[in-house]
Amino acid sequence: MSREPRLLVLSDLDRWASQWDQLVDQSPLPSPFLRSWWLIGASGPRPCFLLVVDDDRLLGGVALEEGRLLGLPFFRMLGAGPLCPDHLDLVVGHGEEDAVVGVVGEWLRRPGARLFDLEGIRTDSRLITVLPGHVRCEMLTVAPWVALPADFEDYRAARPANFRRNLRKASTRLTAEGATCRMERGASAVRSLAALREIHSAQWGDRSRFLPSFERFAAVCRLAAEVDEVAFHELIVGETIIAIFVTFEVAGRVSLYQSGRLTDDRWRDGATVLLAAVIADACNRGLTEVDFLRGDEDYKSSYAAGQRQLLRLRAANDRVGRIGLVVDTGVRKLRRLAGGLISRSRH
């Protein structure tokens, strides 16, 4: 006679990490931001793993972070904030959806006031069904992506003519300058962290939201390098790195996560040439798609025609929690209004 699945509420994946990663591989959209190395490296001070298990078998779960907001317990997706994880959801084994949704939902909806603000959620996410009360579902942004053919020339032929022409000119000019591409993996990728930080800082300075969280990102990369799921792609002239891209590779998908480039006009279009080389390498190695992650920046449309929507889910338990959610919503609106007024004033 089988026993009912039980819930473990843990601060670490611990011995369940391997099974968790196997479930990520089975998910409809395997996200690097659900991998155990991301969750361990990017976590804040109070990680909260809700794991549904049956004896020694992991059926699924969700990775959250707990904090305080307006004096109430507050939950968000683990690693959320400046590091911007995307395509997040419950992790569920085949045929175990009802059990996982039921057990996790019961815990999230238990009595007591608490707030939930979950960003970067997939549109078909099961999280919508487990959160308490009325779930406020907002479109956060889009994540462009493109399926990859086996031959990079087929990919390039499908791009806009103007883009192909500009890429050809930039490649010819930078090749004449002595520029070449290289890819660093494993221990070499970890050594490239310092170069990324220096180039990104020089490009963005105090405007970067990424740099304050760089140490957590570095911790993620060290763990991902151990299982060969992170790569640093560099465009170099001699020993000078003029552009750099960091990619995560999970279940045949390449996710373009972070970048930096020299702003000297001599090296203009370096990022364009390097990104094309990243995609060519992915085609040659039989990877199935490139995910540009959140953001609808104009340049992405030249590389990728597809888009996936990302959601923000907000919910609350209890009457006090619902009041807190209303207050927080009002505060956020006032901040956006004030930011817009300041921006127009400066303009």
C-alpha positions in Angstrom: 0.0 0.0 0.0 1.6 3.3 -1.1 2.0 6.2 1.3 0.9 9.7 0.7 3.6 12.1 -0.7 5.1 14.3 2.0 6.5 17.8 1.9 10.0 18.7 3.0 10.7 22.4 3.7 14.5 22.8 3.5 17.1 25.5 3.2 19.3 23.5 0.8 18.7 20.9 -1.9 21.2 18.7 -0.2 20.9 15.1 -1.3 18.0 15.9 -3.6 20.1 18.0 -6.1 20.8 15.3 -8.6 17.1 14.2 -8.8 16.1 17.9 -9.0 18.3 18.4 -12.1 16.9 15.3 -13.7 13.4 16.8 -13.3 14.6 20.1 -14.8 15.8 18.1 -17.9 12.3 16.6 -18.2 10.5 20.0 -18.0 8.8 21.5 -21.1 11.3 24.3 -21.1 14.5 23.4 -19.2 15.7 26.6 -17.7 19.3 27.2 -16.4 17.7 29.2 -13.6 16.1 26.0 -12.2 19.4 24.1 -12.2 20.8 23.2 -8.7 24.0 25.2 -9.4 22.0 28.3 -10.0 19.8 27.9 -7.0 22.8 27.2 -4.7 25.0 30.0 -6.1 22.3 32.7 -6.5 20.4 32.2 -3.3 19.9 34.9 -0.7 20.1 34.6 3.1 16.8 32.6 3.4 16.3 30.0 0.7 13.1 27.9 1.0 12.9 24.7 -1.0 9.5 23.0 -1.0 10.2 19.4 -2.0 7.5 16.8 -2.5 8.9 13.3 -2.0 7.8 9.7 -1.8 10.4 7.8 0.3 13.7 8.4 -1.6 12.1 9.7 -4.8 11.7 13.4 -5.5 8.4 14.0 -7.2 8.8 17.8 -7.7 8.9 21.1 -5.8 9.6 24.8 -6.0 12.6 27.0 -5.0 11.7 30.2 -3.2 13.3 32.9 -1.1 11.7 34.2 2.1 12.0 37.7 3.4 9.9 40.4 5.0 7.8 43.1 3.3 5.5 45.5 5.2 6.2 43.4 8.3 4.8 40.3 6.7 6.5 37.1 5.4 7.3 37.6 1.8 8.2 35.0 -0.9 9.8 35.4 -4.3 11.5 33.0 -6.7 15.0 32.0 -5.6 17.7 34.2 -7.1 15.1 36.9 -8.2 16.1 40.6 -8.3 19.1 42.0 -10.3 20.2 38.6 -11.5 16.8 38.3 -13.4 16.2 34.5 -13.7 13.7 33.5 -16.4 11.3 30.7 -17.4 10.6 29.7 -13.8 8.0 27.2 -12.6 7.4 24.3 -10.3 9.6 21.3 -11.1 7.5 18.2 -11.6 8.2 14.6 -12.6 6.2 12.9 -15.3 2.7 11.9 -14.0 3.3 13.6 -10.6 1.7 17.0 -11.4 -1.5 16.4 -9.2 0.5 15.3 -6.2 3.1 18.1 -6.4 0.5 20.8 -7.1 -1.7 19.5 -4.2 1.0 19.3 -1.6 2.8 22.6 -2.5 -0.5 24.4 -2.8 -1.6 23.2 0.6 1.5 24.6 2.2 1.4 28.0 0.4 -2.3 28.4 1.2 -2.1 27.4 4.9 -3.5 29.9 7.4 -1.5 33.1 8.2 -0.7 36.3 6.4 2.0 36.2 3.8 2.8 37.9 0.4 4.0 36.4 -2.9 5.7 38.3 -5.7 7.0 35.9 -8.4 8.8 37.2 -11.5 10.1 35.6 -14.7 7.3 32.9 -14.7 6.4 30.9 -17.7 2.9 31.6 -19.2 1.8 27.9 -18.7 3.2 27.8 -15.2 1.6 25.6 -12.6 2.4 28.2 -10.0 -0.8 30.0 -11.0 -2.8 27.1 -9.6 -1.0 26.8 -6.2 -0.9 30.4 -5.0 -3.5 31.6 -2.5 -6.6 33.7 -3.3 -6.9 35.8 -6.4 -3.6 35.8 -8.3 -2.7 39.0 -10.0 -1.1 37.9 -13.3 0.8 40.6 -15.2 2.9 40.4 -18.4 6.4 41.2 -17.3 8.3 41.2 -20.6 9.2 38.9 -23.5 12.1 36.6 -24.1 13.1 36.3 -27.8 14.4 33.0 -29.0 15.2 31.1 -32.2 15.3 27.4 -33.1 18.6 26.4 -34.6 19.2 24.4 -37.8 22.1 22.1 -38.1 23.9 24.4 -40.5 24.7 28.0 -39.5 24.4 29.1 -43.1 20.7 28.2 -43.1 20.3 30.3 -39.9 22.1 33.2 -41.5 20.1 33.0 -44.7 16.9 33.4 -42.7 18.0 36.7 -41.1 17.1 40.1 -42.6 19.2 41.2 -45.6 20.4 44.4 -44.0 21.6 42.4 -41.0 23.5 39.9 -43.1 25.2 42.7 -45.0 26.2 44.6 -41.8 27.5 41.3 -40.3 29.6 40.6 -43.3 31.2 44.0 -43.3 31.8 44.0 -39.6 33.4 40.5 -39.8 35.7 41.5 -42.7 36.8 44.7 -40.9 37.5 43.1 -37.5 39.2 40.1 -39.1 41.5 42.5 -40.8 42.3 44.0 -37.4 43.3 40.5 -36.2 40.2 39.7 -34.2 39.5 36.0 -33.5 36.9 34.2 -31.3 37.6 31.7 -28.5 35.5 29.9 -26.0 36.4 29.2 -22.4 34.9 26.4 -20.4 35.5 24.7 -17.1 38.4 26.2 -15.1 39.2 28.6 -18.0 35.7 30.0 -17.8 36.1 30.7 -14.1 39.3 32.6 -14.9 37.4 34.8 -17.4 35.1 36.2 -14.6 37.6 38.9 -13.9 37.7 40.0 -17.5 33.9 40.1 -17.7 33.7 42.2 -14.6 36.3 44.7 -15.9 34.7 45.1 -19.3 31.1 45.3 -18.1 32.1 47.8 -15.4 33.9 50.0 -18.0 30.9 49.9 -20.3 28.1 50.5 -17.8 29.7 51.8 -14.6 27.2 52.8 -11.9 24.3 52.2 -14.3 24.7 48.4 -14.1 22.2 46.6 -11.9 24.2 43.4 -12.5 27.5 44.4 -10.9 26.3 44.7 -7.3 25.3 41.0 -7.5 28.5 39.9 -9.3 29.7 37.7 -6.5 26.6 35.7 -6.5 26.8 35.4 -10.3 30.5 34.3 -9.9 29.4 31.6 -7.4 26.9 30.4 -9.9 29.5 30.2 -12.7 32.0 28.2 -10.5 29.3 25.6 -9.8 28.1 25.5 -13.4 31.6 25.1 -14.7 32.0 21.9 -12.7 29.2 20.3 -14.8 30.2 22.1 -18.0 27.0 24.1 -18.4 28.6 27.6 -18.6 30.8 29.1 -21.4 32.6 32.4 -21.9 32.8 33.5 -25.5 35.4 36.1 -26.2 36.4 38.2 -29.3 40.1 39.0 -28.9 42.8 40.9 -30.6 46.1 39.6 -29.3 45.5 39.3 -25.6 42.9 42.1 -25.5 39.3 41.0 -25.0 37.1 43.4 -27.0 33.8 41.7 -26.4 32.6 38.9 -24.1 29.4 36.8 -23.8 28.4 34.4 -21.0 26.1 31.6 -22.0 24.4 28.8 -20.0 23.9 25.5 -21.8 21.2 23.2 -20.4 19.4 20.3 -22.2 20.5 21.4 -25.6 19.5 25.1 -25.2 21.9 28.0 -25.1 20.8 31.0 -22.9 22.6 34.3 -23.6 23.0 35.6 -20.1 25.5 38.5 -19.8 27.9 40.5 -21.9 30.4 43.3 -22.1 32.4 45.1 -24.8 35.0 47.8 -25.3 33.3 51.1 -26.3 36.3 52.3 -28.5 34.9 53.0 -32.0 37.7 50.9 -33.5 35.9 47.8 -32.0 32.4 48.8 -32.9 30.2 45.8 -34.0 32.5 43.5 -32.0 29.5 42.2 -30.0 27.6 41.6 -33.2 30.4 39.5 -34.7 30.9 37.6 -31.5 27.2 36.8 -31.0 27.1 35.4 -34.6 30.0 33.2 -33.7 28.3 32.0 -30.5 25.3 31.0 -32.6 27.5 29.3 -35.3 29.2 27.3 -32.6 25.8 26.2 -31.2 24.7 25.1 -34.6 27.9 23.1 -35.2 27.6 21.3 -31.8 24.0 20.3 -32.5 22.3 22.6 -29.9 18.6 23.2 -30.6 17.9 26.8 -29.7 19.2 30.1 -28.6 17.3 31.9 -25.8 18.0 35.7 -25.6 16.2 35.8 -22.2 14.1 38.8 -21.0 14.1 42.1 -22.8 12.8 43.3 -26.2 15.9 45.2 -27.2 15.9 46.1 -30.9 19.0 44.1 -31.7 17.4 40.8 -30.7 14.9 41.0 -33.4 17.7 40.6 -36.0 18.8 37.3 -34.5 15.5 35.8 -33.3 11.9 36.0 -34.6 10.3 34.0 -31.8 9.1 35.4 -28.4 8.0 33.8 -25.1 6.1 35.9 -22.6 7.2 36.1 -19.0 4.8 36.7 -16.2 4.8 38.3 -12.8 2.4 36.6 -10.3 1.4 38.4 -7.1 -0.9 37.0 -4.4 -1.5 37.1 -0.7 -2.9 34.9 2.2 -5.4 36.1 4.8 -7.1 39.5 5.1 -4.0 41.1 6.5 -1.9 39.8 3.6 -4.4 41.1 1.0 -4.3 44.5 2.6 -0.5 44.4 2.5 -0.7 43.5 -1.2 -2.9 46.5 -1.9 -0.6 48.8 0.0 2.5 47.4 -1.8 0.8 47.8 -5.2 0.0 51.5 -4.4 3.6 52.2 -3.2 5.0 50.7 -6.5 2.7 52.8 -8.6 3.8 55.9 -6.7 7.4 55.1 -7.2 6.9 54.5 -11.0 5.0 57.9 -11.2 7.8 59.7 -9.3 10.4 58.1 -11.5 8.6 59.2 -14.6 8.3 62.7 -13.3 11.9 62.9 -12.4 12.9 61.6 -15.8 10.8 64.1 -17.7 12.1 66.9 -15.4 15.7 66.0 -16.3 14.8 65.8 -20.0 
